[in-house]
Amino acid sequence: MTHADLESVYEALAEQLDAIGPDHRELYLAKLALLLAHEIADAGRARSLVAEAASNLEVSCQRS
């Protein structure tokens, strides 16, 4: 997949997330992840990608 292909996938994902709204985003992303894992047809690779997706996330914690 080319960089342009990845950009078009990212754009499609961003648009879909905006369209479904915040109430359904988690469910949508879980369904999408399972559909993509099914396409990969390699449980070990899918688990590796699940872990990789969590790396380098900048999560801010708000404290009261």
PDBQT receptor file of N, H, CA, C and O in Angstrom, charges set to zero:
ATOM      1  N   MET A   1       0.856  -1.174   0.000  1.00  0.00    +0.000 N 
ATOM      2  CA  MET A   1       0.000   0.000   0.000  1.00  0.00    +0.000 C 
ATOM      3  C   MET A   1       0.898   1.232   0.000  1.00  0.00    +0.000 C 
ATOM      4  O   MET A   1       1.854   1.324   0.770  1.00  0.00    +0.000 OA
ATOM      5  N   THR A   2       0.579   2.154  -0.859  1.00  0.00    +0.000 N 
ATOM      6  H   THR A   2      -0.197   2.080  -1.484  1.00  0.00    +0.000 HD
ATOM      7  CA  THR A   2       1.371   3.380  -0.963  1.00  0.00    +0.000 C 
ATOM      8  C   THR A   2       0.990   4.368   0.143  1.00  0.00    +0.000 C 
ATOM      9  O   THR A   2      -0.009   4.200   0.841  1.00  0.00    +0.000 OA
ATOM     10  N   HIS A   3       1.813   5.392   0.272  1.00  0.00    +0.000 N 
ATOM     11  H   HIS A   3       2.625   5.528  -0.296  1.00  0.00    +0.000 HD
ATOM     12  CA  HIS A   3       1.510   6.450   1.240  1.00  0.00    +0.000 C 
ATOM     13  C   HIS A   3       0.177   7.118   0.888  1.00  0.00    +0.000 C 
ATOM     14  O   HIS A   3      -0.617   7.432   1.776  1.00  0.00    +0.000 OA
ATOM     15  N   ALA A   4      -0.060   7.329  -0.380  1.00  0.00    +0.000 N 
ATOM     16  H   ALA A   4       0.585   7.074  -1.101  1.00  0.00    +0.000 HD
ATOM     17  CA  ALA A   4      -1.325   7.939  -0.817  1.00  0.00    +0.000 C 
ATOM     18  C   ALA A   4      -2.507   7.037  -0.472  1.00  0.00    +0.000 C 
ATOM     19  O   ALA A   4      -3.570   7.521  -0.084  1.00  0.00    +0.000 OA
ATOM     20  N   ASP A   5      -2.318   5.721  -0.614  1.00  0.00    +0.000 N 
ATOM     21  H   ASP A   5      -1.454   5.327  -0.929  1.00  0.00    +0.000 HD
ATOM     22  CA  ASP A   5      -3.374   4.772  -0.238  1.00  0.00    +0.000 C 
ATOM     23  C   ASP A   5      -3.680   4.877   1.252  1.00  0.00    +0.000 C 
ATOM     24  O   ASP A   5      -4.842   4.920   1.657  1.00  0.00    +0.000 OA
ATOM     25  N   LEU A   6      -2.619   4.919   2.066  1.00  0.00    +0.000 N 
ATOM     26  H   LEU A   6      -1.676   4.885   1.737  1.00  0.00    +0.000 HD
ATOM     27  CA  LEU A   6      -2.811   5.041   3.519  1.00  0.00    +0.000 C 
ATOM     28  C   LEU A   6      -3.525   6.332   3.869  1.00  0.00    +0.000 C 
ATOM     29  O   LEU A   6      -4.398   6.346   4.736  1.00  0.00    +0.000 OA
ATOM     30  N   GLU A   7      -3.163   7.410   3.204  1.00  0.00    +0.000 N 
ATOM     31  H   GLU A   7      -2.454   7.398   2.499  1.00  0.00    +0.000 HD
ATOM     32  CA  GLU A   7      -3.826   8.694   3.444  1.00  0.00    +0.000 C 
ATOM     33  C   GLU A   7      -5.311   8.621   3.093  1.00  0.00    +0.000 C 
ATOM     34  O   GLU A   7      -6.144   9.180   3.806  1.00  0.00    +0.000 OA
ATOM     35  N   SER A   8      -5.643   7.937   2.006  1.00  0.00    +0.000 N 
ATOM     36  H   SER A   8      -4.966   7.482   1.427  1.00  0.00    +0.000 HD
ATOM     37  CA  SER A   8      -7.056   7.835   1.618  1.00  0.00    +0.000 C 
ATOM     38  C   SER A   8      -7.833   6.967   2.608  1.00  0.00    +0.000 C 
ATOM     39  O   SER A   8      -9.002   7.237   2.885  1.00  0.00    +0.000 OA
ATOM     40  N   VAL A   9      -7.196   5.937   3.136  1.00  0.00    +0.000 N 
ATOM     41  H   VAL A   9      -6.246   5.718   2.911  1.00  0.00    +0.000 HD
ATOM     42  CA  VAL A   9      -7.838   5.095   4.155  1.00  0.00    +0.000 C 
ATOM     43  C   VAL A   9      -8.041   5.907   5.432  1.00  0.00    +0.000 C 
ATOM     44  O   VAL A   9      -9.107   5.854   6.046  1.00  0.00    +0.000 OA
ATOM     45  N   TYR A  10      -7.019   6.653   5.825  1.00  0.00    +0.000 N 
ATOM     46  H   TYR A  10      -6.153   6.696   5.327  1.00  0.00    +0.000 HD
ATOM     47  CA  TYR A  10      -7.122   7.502   7.020  1.00  0.00    +0.000 C 
ATOM     48  C   TYR A  10      -8.264   8.501   6.863  1.00  0.00    +0.000 C 
ATOM     49  O   TYR A  10      -9.052   8.703   7.787  1.00  0.00    +0.000 OA
ATOM     50  N   GLU A  11      -8.347   9.124   5.691  1.00  0.00    +0.000 N 
ATOM     51  H   GLU A  11      -7.706   8.960   4.941  1.00  0.00    +0.000 HD
ATOM     52  CA  GLU A  11      -9.413  10.093   5.447  1.00  0.00    +0.000 C 
ATOM     53  C   GLU A  11     -10.792   9.437   5.513  1.00  0.00    +0.000 C 
ATOM     54  O   GLU A  11     -11.722   9.998   6.093  1.00  0.00    +0.000 OA
ATOM     55  N   ALA A  12     -10.923   8.259   4.923  1.00  0.00    +0.000 N 
ATOM     56  H   ALA A  12     -10.168   7.803   4.451  1.00  0.00    +0.000 HD
ATOM     57  CA  ALA A  12     -12.200   7.542   4.965  1.00  0.00    +0.000 C 
ATOM     58  C   ALA A  12     -12.573   7.187   6.403  1.00  0.00    +0.000 C 
ATOM     59  O   ALA A  12     -13.734   7.303   6.795  1.00  0.00    +0.000 OA
ATOM     60  N   LEU A  13     -11.591   6.756   7.181  1.00  0.00    +0.000 N 
ATOM     61  H   LEU A  13     -10.647   6.662   6.862  1.00  0.00    +0.000 HD
ATOM     62  CA  LEU A  13     -11.838   6.421   8.586  1.00  0.00    +0.000 C 
ATOM     63  C   LEU A  13     -12.251   7.654   9.371  1.00  0.00    +0.000 C 
ATOM     64  O   LEU A  13     -13.209   7.605  10.142  1.00  0.00    +0.000 OA
ATOM     65  N   ALA A  14     -11.541   8.755   9.187  1.00  0.00    +0.000 N 
ATOM     66  H   ALA A  14     -10.763   8.795   8.561  1.00  0.00    +0.000 HD
ATOM     67  CA  ALA A  14     -11.872   9.990   9.892  1.00  0.00    +0.000 C 
ATOM     68  C   ALA A  14     -13.278  10.468   9.546  1.00  0.00    +0.000 C 
ATOM     69  O   ALA A  14     -14.033  10.880  10.426  1.00  0.00    +0.000 OA
ATOM     70  N   GLU A  15     -13.621  10.413   8.277  1.00  0.00    +0.000 N 
ATOM     71  H   GLU A  15     -13.007  10.079   7.562  1.00  0.00    +0.000 HD
ATOM     72  CA  GLU A  15     -14.963  10.831   7.858  1.00  0.00    +0.000 C 
ATOM     73  C   GLU A  15     -16.033   9.933   8.455  1.00  0.00    +0.000 C 
ATOM     74  O   GLU A  15     -17.078  10.415   8.893  1.00  0.00    +0.000 OA
ATOM     75  N   GLN A  16     -15.777   8.623   8.476  1.00  0.00    +0.000 N 
ATOM     76  H   GLN A  16     -14.928   8.231   8.120  1.00  0.00    +0.000 HD
ATOM     77  CA  GLN A  16     -16.759   7.698   9.040  1.00  0.00    +0.000 C 
ATOM     78  C   GLN A  16     -16.922   7.919  10.539  1.00  0.00    +0.000 C 
ATOM     79  O   GLN A  16     -18.040   7.882  11.052  1.00  0.00    +0.000 OA
ATOM     80  N   LEU A  17     -15.817   8.148  11.245  1.00  0.00    +0.000 N 
ATOM     81  H   LEU A  17     -14.909   8.178  10.829  1.00  0.00    +0.000 HD
ATOM     82  CA  LEU A  17     -15.896   8.421  12.680  1.00  0.00    +0.000 C 
ATOM     83  C   LEU A  17     -16.698   9.685  12.953  1.00  0.00    +0.000 C 
ATOM     84  O   LEU A  17     -17.491   9.724  13.894  1.00  0.00    +0.000 OA
ATOM     85  N   ASP A  18     -16.502  10.716  12.143  1.00  0.00    +0.000 N 
ATOM     86  H   ASP A  18     -15.859  10.685  11.378  1.00  0.00    +0.000 HD
ATOM     87  CA  ASP A  18     -17.287  11.943  12.293  1.00  0.00    +0.000 C 
ATOM     88  C   ASP A  18     -18.761  11.686  12.018  1.00  0.00    +0.000 C 
ATOM     89  O   ASP A  18     -19.632  12.209  12.713  1.00  0.00    +0.000 OA
ATOM     90  N   ALA A  19     -19.034  10.881  11.001  1.00  0.00    +0.000 N 
ATOM     91  H   ALA A  19     -18.327  10.456  10.436  1.00  0.00    +0.000 HD
ATOM     92  CA  ALA A  19     -20.424  10.629  10.596  1.00  0.00    +0.000 C 
ATOM     93  C   ALA A  19     -21.207   9.833  11.640  1.00  0.00    +0.000 C 
ATOM     94  O   ALA A  19     -22.396  10.079  11.843  1.00  0.00    +0.000 OA
ATOM     95  N   ILE A  20     -20.550   8.883  12.301  1.00  0.00    +0.000 N 
ATOM     96  H   ILE A  20     -19.584   8.683  12.136  1.00  0.00    +0.000 HD
ATOM     97  CA  ILE A  20     -21.294   8.054  13.254  1.00  0.00    +0.000 C 
ATOM     98  C   ILE A  20     -21.432   8.711  14.615  1.00  0.00    +0.000 C 
ATOM     99  O   ILE A  20     -22.299   8.331  15.401  1.00  0.00    +0.000 OA
ATOM    100  N   GLY A  21     -20.593   9.685  14.900  1.00  0.00    +0.000 N 
ATOM    101  H   GLY A  21     -19.889   9.993  14.261  1.00  0.00    +0.000 HD
ATOM    102  CA  GLY A  21     -20.692  10.404  16.164  1.00  0.00    +0.000 C 
ATOM    103  C   GLY A  21     -20.031   9.681  17.320  1.00  0.00    +0.000 C 
ATOM    104  O   GLY A  21     -19.719   8.493  17.236  1.00  0.00    +0.000 OA
ATOM    105  N   PRO A  22     -19.822  10.419  18.404  1.00  0.00    +0.000 N 
ATOM    106  CA  PRO A  22     -19.066   9.884  19.542  1.00  0.00    +0.000 C 
ATOM    107  C   PRO A  22     -19.731   8.720  20.268  1.00  0.00    +0.000 C 
ATOM    108  O   PRO A  22     -19.038   7.906  20.878  1.00  0.00    +0.000 OA
ATOM    109  N   ASP A  23     -21.038   8.623  20.217  1.00  0.00    +0.000 N 
ATOM    110  H   ASP A  23     -21.601   9.284  19.722  1.00  0.00    +0.000 HD
ATOM    111  CA  ASP A  23     -21.731   7.558  20.946  1.00  0.00    +0.000 C 
ATOM    112  C   ASP A  23     -21.483   6.168  20.372  1.00  0.00    +0.000 C 
ATOM    113  O   ASP A  23     -21.633   5.173  21.080  1.00  0.00    +0.000 OA
ATOM    114  N   HIS A  24     -21.107   6.088  19.105  1.00  0.00    +0.000 N 
ATOM    115  H   HIS A  24     -20.985   6.896  18.529  1.00  0.00    +0.000 HD
ATOM    116  CA  HIS A  24     -20.933   4.784  18.472  1.00  0.00    +0.000 C 
ATOM    117  C   HIS A  24     -19.500   4.511  18.013  1.00  0.00    +0.000 C 
ATOM    118  O   HIS A  24     -19.235   3.482  17.391  1.00  0.00    +0.000 OA
ATOM    119  N   ARG A  25     -18.586   5.416  18.314  1.00  0.00    +0.000 N 
ATOM    120  H   ARG A  25     -18.801   6.251  18.819  1.00  0.00    +0.000 HD
ATOM    121  CA  ARG A  25     -17.213   5.270  17.828  1.00  0.00    +0.000 C 
ATOM    122  C   ARG A  25     -16.512   4.025  18.360  1.00  0.00    +0.000 C 
ATOM    123  O   ARG A  25     -15.856   3.313  17.599  1.00  0.00    +0.000 OA
ATOM    124  N   GLU A  26     -16.642   3.760  19.636  1.00  0.00    +0.000 N 
ATOM    125  H   GLU A  26     -17.175   4.339  20.254  1.00  0.00    +0.000 HD
ATOM    126  CA  GLU A  26     -15.961   2.592  20.207  1.00  0.00    +0.000 C 
ATOM    127  C   GLU A  26     -16.466   1.299  19.587  1.00  0.00    +0.000 C 
ATOM    128  O   GLU A  26     -15.674   0.423  19.239  1.00  0.00    +0.000 OA
ATOM    129  N   LEU A  27     -17.770   1.179  19.448  1.00  0.00    +0.000 N 
ATOM    130  H   LEU A  27     -18.413   1.891  19.731  1.00  0.00    +0.000 HD
ATOM    131  CA  LEU A  27     -18.349  -0.017  18.836  1.00  0.00    +0.000 C 
ATOM    132  C   LEU A  27     -17.905  -0.143  17.380  1.00  0.00    +0.000 C 
ATOM    133  O   LEU A  27     -17.547  -1.229  16.925  1.00  0.00    +0.000 OA
ATOM    134  N   TYR A  28     -17.931   0.966  16.659  1.00  0.00    +0.000 N 
ATOM    135  H   TYR A  28     -18.222   1.848  17.029  1.00  0.00    +0.000 HD
ATOM    136  CA  TYR A  28     -17.494   0.960  15.265  1.00  0.00    +0.000 C 
ATOM    137  C   TYR A  28     -16.044   0.506  15.147  1.00  0.00    +0.000 C 
ATOM    138  O   TYR A  28     -15.724  -0.351  14.323  1.00  0.00    +0.000 OA
ATOM    139  N   LEU A  29     -15.164   1.077  15.971  1.00  0.00    +0.000 N 
ATOM    140  H   LEU A  29     -15.423   1.773  16.641  1.00  0.00    +0.000 HD
ATOM    141  CA  LEU A  29     -13.746   0.716  15.897  1.00  0.00    +0.000 C 
ATOM    142  C   LEU A  29     -13.511  -0.751  16.264  1.00  0.00    +0.000 C 
ATOM    143  O   LEU A  29     -12.656  -1.407  15.670  1.00  0.00    +0.000 OA
ATOM    144  N   ALA A  30     -14.258  -1.263  17.229  1.00  0.00    +0.000 N 
ATOM    145  H   ALA A  30     -14.952  -0.730  17.712  1.00  0.00    +0.000 HD
ATOM    146  CA  ALA A  30     -14.132  -2.677  17.586  1.00  0.00    +0.000 C 
ATOM    147  C   ALA A  30     -14.579  -3.564  16.425  1.00  0.00    +0.000 C 
ATOM    148  O   ALA A  30     -13.920  -4.553  16.105  1.00  0.00    +0.000 OA
ATOM    149  N   LYS A  31     -15.699  -3.209  15.797  1.00  0.00    +0.000 N 
ATOM    150  H   LYS A  31     -16.235  -2.406  16.056  1.00  0.00    +0.000 HD
ATOM    151  CA  LYS A  31     -16.178  -3.984  14.648  1.00  0.00    +0.000 C 
ATOM    152  C   LYS A  31     -15.187  -3.922  13.492  1.00  0.00    +0.000 C 
ATOM    153  O   LYS A  31     -14.917  -4.931  12.840  1.00  0.00    +0.000 OA
ATOM    154  N   LEU A  32     -14.653  -2.742  13.247  1.00  0.00    +0.000 N 
ATOM    155  H   LEU A  32     -14.873  -1.922  13.777  1.00  0.00    +0.000 HD
ATOM    156  CA  LEU A  32     -13.677  -2.577  12.171  1.00  0.00    +0.000 C 
ATOM    157  C   LEU A  32     -12.430  -3.411  12.443  1.00  0.00    +0.000 C 
ATOM    158  O   LEU A  32     -11.915  -4.072  11.541  1.00  0.00    +0.000 OA
ATOM    159  N   ALA A  33     -11.946  -3.383  13.680  1.00  0.00    +0.000 N 
ATOM    160  H   ALA A  33     -12.364  -2.846  14.412  1.00  0.00    +0.000 HD
ATOM    161  CA  ALA A  33     -10.758  -4.164  14.036  1.00  0.00    +0.000 C 
ATOM    162  C   ALA A  33     -10.997  -5.657  13.818  1.00  0.00    +0.000 C 
ATOM    163  O   ALA A  33     -10.124  -6.355  13.305  1.00  0.00    +0.000 OA
ATOM    164  N   LEU A  34     -12.158  -6.141  14.199  1.00  0.00    +0.000 N 
ATOM    165  H   LEU A  34     -12.868  -5.574  14.616  1.00  0.00    +0.000 HD
ATOM    166  CA  LEU A  34     -12.464  -7.564  14.009  1.00  0.00    +0.000 C 
ATOM    167  C   LEU A  34     -12.596  -7.914  12.530  1.00  0.00    +0.000 C 
ATOM    168  O   LEU A  34     -12.149  -8.982  12.112  1.00  0.00    +0.000 OA
ATOM    169  N   LEU A  35     -13.197  -7.041  11.734  1.00  0.00    +0.000 N 
ATOM    170  H   LEU A  35     -13.560  -6.173  12.074  1.00  0.00    +0.000 HD
ATOM    171  CA  LEU A  35     -13.293  -7.284  10.297  1.00  0.00    +0.000 C 
ATOM    172  C   LEU A  35     -11.912  -7.324   9.646  1.00  0.00    +0.000 C 
ATOM    173  O   LEU A  35     -11.643  -8.182   8.805  1.00  0.00    +0.000 OA
ATOM    174  N   LEU A  36     -11.043  -6.400  10.035  1.00  0.00    +0.000 N 
ATOM    175  H   LEU A  36     -11.262  -5.703  10.718  1.00  0.00    +0.000 HD
ATOM    176  CA  LEU A  36      -9.691  -6.373   9.481  1.00  0.00    +0.000 C 
ATOM    177  C   LEU A  36      -8.878  -7.585   9.935  1.00  0.00    +0.000 C 
ATOM    178  O   LEU A  36      -8.106  -8.143   9.154  1.00  0.00    +0.000 OA
ATOM    179  N   ALA A  37      -9.048  -7.991  11.192  1.00  0.00    +0.000 N 
ATOM    180  H   ALA A  37      -9.675  -7.538  11.826  1.00  0.00    +0.000 HD
ATOM    181  CA  ALA A  37      -8.358  -9.184  11.689  1.00  0.00    +0.000 C 
ATOM    182  C   ALA A  37      -8.802 -10.412  10.913  1.00  0.00    +0.000 C 
ATOM    183  O   ALA A  37      -7.994 -11.286  10.599  1.00  0.00    +0.000 OA
ATOM    184  N   HIS A  38     -10.082 -10.471  10.609  1.00  0.00    +0.000 N 
ATOM    185  H   HIS A  38     -10.738  -9.762  10.865  1.00  0.00    +0.000 HD
ATOM    186  CA  HIS A  38     -10.603 -11.590   9.817  1.00  0.00    +0.000 C 
ATOM    187  C   HIS A  38      -9.957 -11.607   8.432  1.00  0.00    +0.000 C 
ATOM    188  O   HIS A  38      -9.628 -12.673   7.912  1.00  0.00    +0.000 OA
ATOM    189  N   GLU A  39      -9.778 -10.441   7.841  1.00  0.00    +0.000 N 
ATOM    190  H   GLU A  39     -10.046  -9.575   8.262  1.00  0.00    +0.000 HD
ATOM    191  CA  GLU A  39      -9.143 -10.343   6.523  1.00  0.00    +0.000 C 
ATOM    192  C   GLU A  39      -7.682 -10.779   6.574  1.00  0.00    +0.000 C 
ATOM    193  O   GLU A  39      -7.185 -11.411   5.642  1.00  0.00    +0.000 OA
ATOM    194  N   ILE A  40      -6.997 -10.440   7.663  1.00  0.00    +0.000 N 
ATOM    195  H   ILE A  40      -7.401  -9.926   8.420  1.00  0.00    +0.000 HD
ATOM    196  CA  ILE A  40      -5.592 -10.837   7.819  1.00  0.00    +0.000 C 
ATOM    197  C   ILE A  40      -5.479 -12.352   7.946  1.00  0.00    +0.000 C 
ATOM    198  O   ILE A  40      -4.542 -12.961   7.430  1.00  0.00    +0.000 OA
ATOM    199  N   ALA A  41      -6.440 -12.949   8.637  1.00  0.00    +0.000 N 
ATOM    200  H   ALA A  41      -7.201 -12.454   9.056  1.00  0.00    +0.000 HD
ATOM    201  CA  ALA A  41      -6.503 -14.411   8.826  1.00  0.00    +0.000 C 
ATOM    202  C   ALA A  41      -5.264 -14.957   9.532  1.00  0.00    +0.000 C 
ATOM    203  O   ALA A  41      -4.828 -16.076   9.261  1.00  0.00    +0.000 OA
ATOM    204  N   ASP A  42      -4.700 -14.158  10.438  1.00  0.00    +0.000 N 
ATOM    205  H   ASP A  42      -5.054 -13.248  10.658  1.00  0.00    +0.000 HD
ATOM    206  CA  ASP A  42      -3.538 -14.573  11.219  1.00  0.00    +0.000 C 
ATOM    207  C   ASP A  42      -3.704 -13.980  12.611  1.00  0.00    +0.000 C 
ATOM    208  O   ASP A  42      -3.416 -12.804  12.833  1.00  0.00    +0.000 OA
ATOM    209  N   ALA A  43      -4.173 -14.807  13.552  1.00  0.00    +0.000 N 
ATOM    210  H   ALA A  43      -4.407 -15.762  13.371  1.00  0.00    +0.000 HD
ATOM    211  CA  ALA A  43      -4.493 -14.315  14.897  1.00  0.00    +0.000 C 
ATOM    212  C   ALA A  43      -3.274 -13.716  15.579  1.00  0.00    +0.000 C 
ATOM    213  O   ALA A  43      -3.384 -12.687  16.245  1.00  0.00    +0.000 OA
ATOM    214  N   GLY A  44      -2.122 -14.339  15.425  1.00  0.00    +0.000 N 
ATOM    215  H   GLY A  44      -2.033 -15.175  14.883  1.00  0.00    +0.000 HD
ATOM    216  CA  GLY A  44      -0.917 -13.812  16.049  1.00  0.00    +0.000 C 
ATOM    217  C   GLY A  44      -0.550 -12.441  15.524  1.00  0.00    +0.000 C 
ATOM    218  O   GLY A  44      -0.207 -11.544  16.294  1.00  0.00    +0.000 OA
ATOM    219  N   ARG A  45      -0.620 -12.279  14.220  1.00  0.00    +0.000 N 
ATOM    220  H   ARG A  45      -0.899 -13.007  13.594  1.00  0.00    +0.000 HD
ATOM    221  CA  ARG A  45      -0.318 -10.973  13.603  1.00  0.00    +0.000 C 
ATOM    222  C   ARG A  45      -1.352  -9.935  14.036  1.00  0.00    +0.000 C 
ATOM    223  O   ARG A  45      -0.998  -8.788  14.311  1.00  0.00    +0.000 OA
ATOM    224  N   ALA A  46      -2.613 -10.321  14.100  1.00  0.00    +0.000 N 
ATOM    225  H   ALA A  46      -2.902 -11.252  13.878  1.00  0.00    +0.000 HD
ATOM    226  CA  ALA A  46      -3.663  -9.398  14.525  1.00  0.00    +0.000 C 
ATOM    227  C   ALA A  46      -3.414  -8.934  15.964  1.00  0.00    +0.000 C 
ATOM    228  O   ALA A  46      -3.551  -7.748  16.263  1.00  0.00    +0.000 OA
ATOM    229  N   ARG A  47      -3.049  -9.863  16.854  1.00  0.00    +0.000 N 
ATOM    230  H   ARG A  47      -2.938 -10.827  16.611  1.00  0.00    +0.000 HD
ATOM    231  CA  ARG A  47      -2.747  -9.482  18.242  1.00  0.00    +0.000 C 
ATOM    232  C   ARG A  47      -1.545  -8.547  18.301  1.00  0.00    +0.000 C 
ATOM    233  O   ARG A  47      -1.526  -7.605  19.094  1.00  0.00    +0.000 OA
ATOM    234  N   SER A  48      -0.552  -8.801  17.472  1.00  0.00    +0.000 N 
ATOM    235  H   SER A  48      -0.568  -9.566  16.828  1.00  0.00    +0.000 HD
ATOM    236  CA  SER A  48       0.625  -7.939  17.415  1.00  0.00    +0.000 C 
ATOM    237  C   SER A  48       0.250  -6.527  16.981  1.00  0.00    +0.000 C 
ATOM    238  O   SER A  48       0.757  -5.547  17.528  1.00  0.00    +0.000 OA
ATOM    239  N   LEU A  49      -0.628  -6.427  16.005  1.00  0.00    +0.000 N 
ATOM    240  H   LEU A  49      -1.040  -7.223  15.560  1.00  0.00    +0.000 HD
ATOM    241  CA  LEU A  49      -1.076  -5.115  15.528  1.00  0.00    +0.000 C 
ATOM    242  C   LEU A  49      -1.931  -4.399  16.565  1.00  0.00    +0.000 C 
ATOM    243  O   LEU A  49      -1.879  -3.173  16.667  1.00  0.00    +0.000 OA
ATOM    244  N   VAL A  50      -2.711  -5.142  17.331  1.00  0.00    +0.000 N 
ATOM    245  H   VAL A  50      -2.753  -6.137  17.248  1.00  0.00    +0.000 HD
ATOM    246  CA  VAL A  50      -3.492  -4.547  18.422  1.00  0.00    +0.000 C 
ATOM    247  C   VAL A  50      -2.543  -3.872  19.410  1.00  0.00    +0.000 C 
ATOM    248  O   VAL A  50      -2.781  -2.743  19.840  1.00  0.00    +0.000 OA
ATOM    249  N   ALA A  51      -1.461  -4.578  19.767  1.00  0.00    +0.000 N 
ATOM    250  H   ALA A  51      -1.268  -5.495  19.418  1.00  0.00    +0.000 HD
ATOM    251  CA  ALA A  51      -0.482  -4.010  20.690  1.00  0.00    +0.000 C 
ATOM    252  C   ALA A  51       0.248  -2.832  20.057  1.00  0.00    +0.000 C 
ATOM    253  O   ALA A  51       0.476  -1.816  20.713  1.00  0.00    +0.000 OA
ATOM    254  N   GLU A  52       0.615  -2.962  18.788  1.00  0.00    +0.000 N 
ATOM    255  H   GLU A  52       0.431  -3.788  18.255  1.00  0.00    +0.000 HD
ATOM    256  CA  GLU A  52       1.330  -1.891  18.099  1.00  0.00    +0.000 C 
ATOM    257  C   GLU A  52       0.497  -0.620  18.021  1.00  0.00    +0.000 C 
ATOM    258  O   GLU A  52       1.032   0.481  18.153  1.00  0.00    +0.000 OA
ATOM    259  N   ALA A  53      -0.792  -0.759  17.811  1.00  0.00    +0.000 N 
ATOM    260  H   ALA A  53      -1.227  -1.653  17.704  1.00  0.00    +0.000 HD
ATOM    261  CA  ALA A  53      -1.670   0.406  17.707  1.00  0.00    +0.000 C 
ATOM    262  C   ALA A  53      -1.703   1.200  19.009  1.00  0.00    +0.000 C 
ATOM    263  O   ALA A  53      -1.951   2.406  18.995  1.00  0.00    +0.000 OA
ATOM    264  N   ALA A  54      -1.456   0.535  20.127  1.00  0.00    +0.000 N 
ATOM    265  H   ALA A  54      -1.254  -0.445  20.138  1.00  0.00    +0.000 HD
ATOM    266  CA  ALA A  54      -1.484   1.213  21.424  1.00  0.00    +0.000 C 
ATOM    267  C   ALA A  54      -0.165   1.905  21.753  1.00  0.00    +0.000 C 
ATOM    268  O   ALA A  54      -0.099   2.720  22.673  1.00  0.00    +0.000 OA
ATOM    269  N   SER A  55       0.875   1.581  21.004  1.00  0.00    +0.000 N 
ATOM    270  H   SER A  55       0.821   0.919  20.256  1.00  0.00    +0.000 HD
ATOM    271  CA  SER A  55       2.170   2.191  21.308  1.00  0.00    +0.000 C 
ATOM    272  C   SER A  55       2.206   3.641  20.853  1.00  0.00    +0.000 C 
ATOM    273  O   SER A  55       1.582   4.022  19.862  1.00  0.00    +0.000 OA
ATOM    274  N   ASN A  56       2.934   4.417  21.585  1.00  0.00    +0.000 N 
ATOM    275  H   ASN A  56       3.441   4.108  22.390  1.00  0.00    +0.000 HD
ATOM    276  CA  ASN A  56       3.158   5.827  21.278  1.00  0.00    +0.000 C 
ATOM    277  C   ASN A  56       1.897   6.693  21.275  1.00  0.00    +0.000 C 
ATOM    278  O   ASN A  56       1.868   7.748  20.642  1.00  0.00    +0.000 OA
ATOM    279  N   LEU A  57       0.879   6.256  21.967  1.00  0.00    +0.000 N 
ATOM    280  H   LEU A  57       0.902   5.398  22.481  1.00  0.00    +0.000 HD
ATOM    281  CA  LEU A  57      -0.302   7.103  22.094  1.00  0.00    +0.000 C 
ATOM    282  C   LEU A  57      -0.018   8.130  23.191  1.00  0.00    +0.000 C 
ATOM    283  O   LEU A  57       0.485   7.788  24.261  1.00  0.00    +0.000 OA
ATOM    284  N   GLU A  58      -0.338   9.357  22.918  1.00  0.00    +0.000 N 
ATOM    285  H   GLU A  58      -0.746   9.636  22.049  1.00  0.00    +0.000 HD
ATOM    286  CA  GLU A  58      -0.193  10.387  23.932  1.00  0.00    +0.000 C 
ATOM    287  C   GLU A  58      -1.529  10.528  24.643  1.00  0.00    +0.000 C 
ATOM    288  O   GLU A  58      -2.489  11.072  24.097  1.00  0.00    +0.000 OA
ATOM    289  N   VAL A  59      -1.568  10.033  25.858  1.00  0.00    +0.000 N 
ATOM    290  H   VAL A  59      -0.788   9.591  26.301  1.00  0.00    +0.000 HD
ATOM    291  CA  VAL A  59      -2.796  10.078  26.629  1.00  0.00    +0.000 C 
ATOM    292  C   VAL A  59      -2.593  11.082  27.756  1.00  0.00    +0.000 C 
ATOM    293  O   VAL A  59      -1.671  10.966  28.563  1.00  0.00    +0.000 OA
ATOM    294  N   SER A  60      -3.464  12.050  27.785  1.00  0.00    +0.000 N 
ATOM    295  H   SER A  60      -4.214  12.144  27.130  1.00  0.00    +0.000 HD
ATOM    296  CA  SER A  60      -3.361  13.038  28.860  1.00  0.00    +0.000 C 
ATOM    297  C   SER A  60      -4.356  12.694  29.948  1.00  0.00    +0.000 C 
ATOM    298  O   SER A  60      -5.502  12.335  29.679  1.00  0.00    +0.000 OA
ATOM    299  N   CYS A  61      -3.906  12.809  31.158  1.00  0.00    +0.000 N 
ATOM    300  H   CYS A  61      -2.975  13.101  31.377  1.00  0.00    +0.000 HD
ATOM    301  CA  CYS A  61      -4.767  12.526  32.317  1.00  0.00    +0.000 C 
ATOM    302  C   CYS A  61      -5.071  13.851  32.999  1.00  0.00    +0.000 C 
ATOM    303  O   CYS A  61      -4.175  14.647  33.282  1.00  0.00    +0.000 OA
ATOM    304  N   GLN A  62      -6.339  14.064  33.252  1.00  0.00    +0.000 N 
ATOM    305  H   GLN A  62      -7.066  13.417  33.023  1.00  0.00    +0.000 HD
ATOM    306  CA  GLN A  62      -6.737  15.268  33.962  1.00  0.00    +0.000 C 
ATOM    307  C   GLN A  62      -6.954  14.911  35.422  1.00  0.00    +0.000 C 
ATOM    308  O   GLN A  62      -7.670  13.960  35.733  1.00  0.00    +0.000 OA
ATOM    309  N   ARG A  63      -6.347  15.659  36.305  1.00  0.00    +0.000 N 
ATOM    310  H   ARG A  63      -5.765  16.432  36.052  1.00  0.00    +0.000 HD
ATOM    311  CA  ARG A  63      -6.496  15.426  37.734  1.00  0.00    +0.000 C 
ATOM    312  C   ARG A  63      -7.244  16.595  38.336  1.00  0.00    +0.000 C 
ATOM    313  O   ARG A  63      -7.055  17.752  37.960  1.00  0.00    +0.000 OA
ATOM    314  N   SER A  64      -8.093  16.258  39.275  1.00  0.00    +0.000 N 
ATOM    315  H   SER A  64      -8.247  15.318  39.580  1.00  0.00    +0.000 HD
ATOM    316  CA  SER A  64      -8.838  17.341  39.928  1.00  0.00    +0.000 C 
ATOM    317  C   SER A  64      -8.146  17.800  41.175  1.00  0.00    +0.000 C 
ATOM    318  O   SER A  64      -8.631  18.706  41.853  1.00  0.00    +0.000 OA
TER     319      SER A  64
